Structures are given as C-alpha cells and as structure tokens.
Amino acid sequence: MIVLLDNGHGGLINGEYTTPGKHKDWGADGIIYEGEFNRAIVGGIIEQLTVLKINYVNIAPEYRDVRLETRVNRANKYPARKSFYLSIHSNAGGGHGSEIFTSPGNTKSDKIATIFGEAFKEEFPDRKLRTDFSDGDLDKERRFYVLTKTKMPAILTESFFMDNLDEFKTILNTREGRQKIVDYHVKAIVRTRDEIFG
C-alpha cells in the first residue's frame, strides 16, 4: 500500500503566506495558516509512517500552492489498486468538529473514510465528528477535484475549525492537539493497510 499524502494549500515562504484567505488571525491568541497546519500534520504522519515502514509519497512537498491538477496528475502516476489518496485540511466558515469527505457514490473510499471516522472518535471521544449517514456511512460526499479526478480511493479530512476560538486554542494551535490529529490519521492508515489493502 502507498499512501499519497496531500497537504492542502500553500505554505509560508519568507514569511509570506502563499494561499490568500486560508488563515485566521486571533490577535493576541495567535494566528493559523491552514497550509502551514496541513504541512505540520503531514510531516508528523510521514515521521510515523517511516518508523512503521509504510510506503508514502508527499504529493506536494513544495511550499508554494501547487495546482490541484498537478496534485492529481502526480497521484495518478501511482498504481490505483495499491494506493489511496489522503488530502489533509483544517476547516473554516463557522462551526466545530471534524469531517471526512469522499466523492459521491459507494466506493472503497467510503470504507476507508469509515476507518478514519472511527479512529477520530477513539482519539477525540469528546469532540464532534460531523457526519452524513444518509447513504449508510459516516462520510460526507462532495465533488472536490482531488476526490473525483484521482484514479485511486481518495478521502479528504477537515480537522476542526480555524475560526473556532476554542478549537484553535485547545487543539489546532497546540503541540498536543496537533499530535493527536497526527496519531488518529496514522492509526487509521495502519487499519486501512490491514483491513482494506491486507
């Protein structure tokens, strides 16, 4: 199994953020840039996957904001039967909790998303997982470009809300909170390897 890791959006280059709008400035409490957060989570996942000898590819290692088409083209070079695509994000827009997205329809992606949802609830039993069980499983379905254009199963995780001060202060902007987000993703990846690709 190869995990194709996609840290959404761009990072910081010489102190300048490369994806306008995808940040939240909380003044004295700090600031969060989604692209920086996504890279921190992917970096933590990579560290653990290396120790676990689980194959991975960092689809967008650059700090600039790599185009969606480029991300998908890079991913689609890998064998669809042996790979899955994992896009890492943090949410905004007024809300709380986390979400896991797949493309519409019942596919292998849904089974992977369920594993990620279960791992999230184990790591964050007191936090909300925003679900949609209308089709029988917990994932939310959207026609996001990276979910519909990739040839392999693909999921997108939205870890908490940057514009929720409680989630920012207690999870997103803390070492412990970020580590728990990394840990839930890694536990889900291990289960995906064993249960879906085993």
N, C-alpha and C positions, 0 to 999 in steps of 0.2 A: 504494500500500500504506500502511495505517495500522497502526502498532504500538501496541497497547493495553497500556501498562505498569502492572503492579500490584505495588507494594511491599507484601509481606505484613505483616500485623500492624500494631500501632500504634507510634508513636514516643515520644520524650521530650517532656513538656510541663512546663515549670517544674521540671525536674529529676526529675519523677516519670515512671516508665515505665508506659505505658498497657496493656500486654499482660502480665499476670502469668505468670510461669513461663518465658517465652520469652527467657531470658538466662542467662549463665554468669559467675559471679564467680570469677576466678582469683587473688584476693587481690593480692599484690604485683605479679603479672604483668599485672593489668588486669581489665576487665570488658567483656563484649559483650552488647548488647541486640539481639536479632535484628531488631526493627523499625527500629532506627537503622541497622544494617548494610544492610538491604534498601533503605532510602531513600538511603543513600550510593551504592549500586550503581546504582539507578535515576537518581539525579542525574547520575552520571558518564555513563550511557548517553544521557540527554537532551542533555547537553553535546555529545557527539559526533554524535548524530543531527541536531541543529540545524545543525552545520557541514556535514554531509553532505546537508542538505535532504531528510531522510527524515521523513515525517509521523509524529507520535506523539501520544498522549494519555496524560497521567498520570491513571489511573483513580481513585486515592485520594491526592490531594495533602495531605489533612488529616493532622495529627499524631495525632489520635485514631484508635482502631482501628475502621475503617469495616466495617460488617457485610458478610458475604460476599454476601448477597442484593443489597445496594446496589452492590457492585462489579460483580456480574454484570449488574444492570439498567442500570448506566451503560454497560457494554461493549456490551450488546445493542442500544443505540441506533445503533451504527455498522454500516455495510453488511458483512454476513458475507463476501461474496465478495472484499472489498478489505482485510479486516482480519485480524490474528491477535493473540491474547491471550498475553501473556508475564508469568507470575507469578514474582517473584524471592524466594527464601528462602535461609536457611542451616540446616543440619541439626543434630540433636542425638539423643542416645539411644545413644551408644557405637558408634563406627565411624570410618571415614575415607574420604575421596574425595568425589566429587560424583555427582549423579543428575539425570536428566531424565525427567519424568513426562508421560504423556498419558492420556486416557481410554481404556477398553477398546475394542478393535476396530481395524481397519486404516483409517486416515483420513489426510487431508492433514497432520494434526498429527504423525503418525509421520514423515513426510518432513522436516518442519521440525525435529523432535527429533533426527533423524539428522544434519542440518546442524550443530545446536548441539553434538552429541556430538563430531563431527569437529573443530569449532573449538576445543572444550575440549582435546582431545588435542594439537592444534597448540600451544596456549598453555601447557599443563601436561603435557608429554610424560612427566614423571617422577611424575605423580600419578594416582591410581586413578579411573577412571570406572566407577561401579557400574552394570552393565548387566543386561538380561534379554533374551536373544536367542531365547527360546522361541517367539516369533511371527515370527522372521526379521529383527527390527530391534532397535536397542540400547536403546530407551526402556523404562522401567518403566511399567506401566499400573495406575492406581488410579482409583476413582470419587470423586476430590476434587470438591467442589462447584463450584469455579471452572472445572474441566475439563469437567464433564458438563452444566452449565447454560448455558454460553456458546454462542452460535449459530455463532461463527467457529472456525477451528482454534485450539487452545489448548495451551500447554505450561507446565510448572512446573519451574523449575530449583532444585535444592538445592546450593548451593556450600559444600562442605566441612562439617566438624562443629565447632560452637561448643564442644562438650565434649571435643574432642581437643586437648590442650595444644600439640602440635607444629603442628597446622593453625591454631590460634588465634595462636600466636606468630610463625609464619613467613608466614602468608597473611592470615587474616581481620582481624588487628589491625595490619596494616602498610599503609602507603600504596601500596607497590609491589605487594603481593598483591591489594589491592582493585582497583588499576588493571588488573592482568592479568585479573581477573574481568570488569571492565567491558569490556576490549578483546575478550575472547573472545565476549561477548554481542553486541557491535557487529559484529564480523566475521561472526558467524552471521546477524545481521539483514540485513546487506548481501547475503550469499549467498541468504538467503530471498527478499529482494526480486528478485534477478536470476534465481534458479532456479525459484522457486515462483510468484511474482506477476509475473514479467517478461513 
